[in-house]
Amino acid sequence: MSVFRKPSQLFEFLPWDSELFRLRVAIIPKNIRLTAERLPDLKRSLRAHEIDLLYYFRDTNSPQEVTSFAAFGFRFIDTRIILGRTLQRVKVPQEVPMFELRRQNELTIHLKPLFAMSKDLAKTSRFWSDPLVQRSHIIRMYRSWVEKSLSFERSDHFFWVGSAADPLAFASFTKTKPHEATLSLIATRRDARRKGYGSALLKQSLYMLHKRGIRSVHLDMQLSNARALAFYQALGFRIRGSQYIFHWHR
């Protein structure tokens, strides 16, 4: 018999993450700022709800009390960099064959290369930096993310370069506001890297999104991925903010 638990005011339960990690996973909402005084209440609530893994993103402009988190049991994972770019009405030459997935699209995309790219994405994620999260679960999460992006459950726009039988790179975007979108996933196949496919894909994707009324695109990434940061900045993205990433495990 399950016991009714009053929803916590300090965190939100994450069903999708919980299913994939086979843990009870939650996150501290953006509007909640943890303080040393709140930590005892948080600890009691986490125990009451049997939470196994908790995410917390703390603005780097407010580093006070970070040492309290470590004493409480939070593990510092990485620093999240938030990037953004305003889209402009500038036509971009199509340098490589590019396609957009649509709900009525009858093309069958070869999934094996996409899943291989999803595995590479998993290895650059914040989860991979957490030794307490099982690697197989992280790989399963990113494979599921790609699958749900293809079915538009976790994306609103999906682009790729190459062909349906031989995709070389892909990018998915999620609409967050009427005129804003987030770059959710982007990856290039290992044997196609450093050939310009990734930059051509992103430039053309942004152009097509602008034609659909999107005026700005945001993304977040880890500071430890210096190569990716340089890639985005070369394509006009600018740093809009940063956060410390913390994980708490029961």
N, C-alpha and C positions, 0 to 999 in steps of 0.2 A: 504493500500500500504506500503510495507516494505521500509525502508530507508537504502541505502547502507552505510556501515561503513567500513572505512579503517582498516584492521587488526592492532591490537595493537602490538607494539614491546616489551611491558613489561609483557604481560601475554598471555596464550593460552586458548581458549575456550574448555571445556570438555563436549562433547555431551552426553556421557553415564551417567555421574554424573548428568547432567542437567535434563535428562529425568526422572531419578529415584527420584531425590529430588524435581522435579517440580520447579526448580529454574534455573537461568542462572549462571553456575558454571565455574570458570576458575582457572588456576594455574600459578604461577610465574615459568618460565623455570629454569632449573638447571644452565644455563649459565648467568642468570641475577642476579646480586647482588644489592639488594635495598639499597639505601643510603638516608639520610635525604633530600638531594637535589632532589632526584628522586620522592619523595612522592607526591608533588603537581601535577606533570605530571601524575603519576599513578592515583590519585584521579579523575582528569579530564577524563582520558581514561576509568576508570571504570564506571563513570556516562554516558559517551557517548555511551558505549556498553551495558548499563543497566545490569551490572553484579550484582548478588545478593550475591554470596558467592565466596570468593577467598582463595586459599591455598598458603601458603608460608613456605618453609623449609629453615631455616637459620643455617649454620654450627656453632656449639657451640664453635669452635675455634676462631670465630670472633663475640664476643658478643657486640661489639661497636654498638651504635645506636639502640639497641633493645628497649630502652625507647622511642625512636622516633616512633617506630611502635605502641606502646601502645597509645601514644598521638594521632596518626593518626586514631586509631580505631581498630587495630589488637588485637585479643584475643589470649593469650597464651593458648594452648591446652594441650601439653605434650612434652616430649622429645623423639624423634625417635632414636632408637638404631639400627645401621646397623651391621649385623653379617655376617660372611662368613666362609666357610670351603673348604679346598682343598680335593678333593676326591682321595682315594688311591685304588690300586688294591688289595683289601683284601676281601675275600669271607666272607659273614656274614651268620651265620646259620639262617634258616627261623624258627622263634620261634612260629609264629601263621599263620593260613591260610591267604594268601595274594594274591590279584588279581590286574591286570592292565586293565584299560579300553582301548579298541582299537576301532577305527572307524568301524571295521567290527565285533566287539563283539556283539553277539546276546543276551547276558544276560540283563535282565531287573533289574536294581538296584532299590530297594525299596526307594522311594524318601522321604517319611515322616521322617525317621531318619536323612537323610542328611539335610533336611530343619530345623529340630530341632537343629542340630549342627550349621547350618549357623546362626541361631538366637543367639546362644551362642557366636559365633564369632563376631556378630554385637555388642554385649554388651561389648566386650573387645577392640573395635576399637577406634580410635581417634575421630570418629564422635560422639560416645556415650558420650564423655567427653565435647562435645559442646552443651550447653543447648539450643542453638538457632536452632539446626537441629532436625526436628521432628523424634521421635523414630520409628514411623511406616515406614518412608522413609528409615531409616538406615536398618531396618529388611528386607525391600523389596530389598534394594541394595545387601545385602549379599545372599539372596535367589536367586536373578538373577545371582549373581556371580557364585554360585554353578551350576545353570542351564547351564550357558554359558561355564563353565568349563567342564561339562559333554558332551557338544556338540563341545568341542575344540575351541570355539570362544575366550575364555580367558584362555586357558591352552594348553600345549603341551603334558603333561603326567599327568595321573590321576590314583592313586593307592588307594586301600582300604583293610582293614582286616575284617574278618568275612565271610559273604557270600553275594551274591547279594540280597537275601531276608532279610538278617539281618546284614547290615553293622555296624561295631563297631567304626571305625575310618577311616578317609580318608585324603589324601594329594594331592594337585595339584601343578604342576610346570610349569613355563613358560620359554621357551628358550629365552635368551636375546642376546647371542652371539653364534658363532658356537660351543664353548666348555664351555659355562657358562649358568646357569639357576638360576631362582629365585623361592624360595618356596613361592607360592602365598597364599595358604590356607592349614591349617592343623587343624583338630579337632577330638576329641574323644567324643563319646556319654556319657552322664552324668553317666549312670549306668555301664559304662565300664571303668571309670577312675581309676587311681592308680592300674592298673592290668598289666601294661607293654605294652599295645597295642600301645600306641602312640610312645614309643621309638622303639619298634620292627618294626613298620610301617616305621618310618623315616630311621632307619638303613638299612632296606632292600631296601627302595626306592632309597637311595643314592648309594647303591651297583648296583642296576639295571641301574641307570642313568650313572654310570661310565662305565658300559658295552656298553652303547649307545654313548660313546664318550664325555660325560660331565665331565669336570675336576674340576669345582668349582661351589659351590652353595651359593647364598646369600639370605638374608631375612631381613626384617625390622620389628620392633615391638616397642611398647611403653615402656618407662622406668618404668612406673607405674605397669606394669605386671611383677613383680619380679619373680613369679613362673615360667612363661614361659622363662624368661631369664636364670634361673638356669637349666631348662630343656635342652635348646639348648647348653649351655656351657658344660653340662655333656656329650653331644653327640659330642663334638669336635668343636663347633662353637666358633669363637673368635670375639670380638668387632673390627670392622673396621672403625667405625666413629659414629658420633652422630649429630643430628640436632634439633633445636627448631622448634616446629610445631606451626604455627600461622594460624588462620582463620580470615578473614575480612567479615563482613556482611553489606549489604547496609542498 
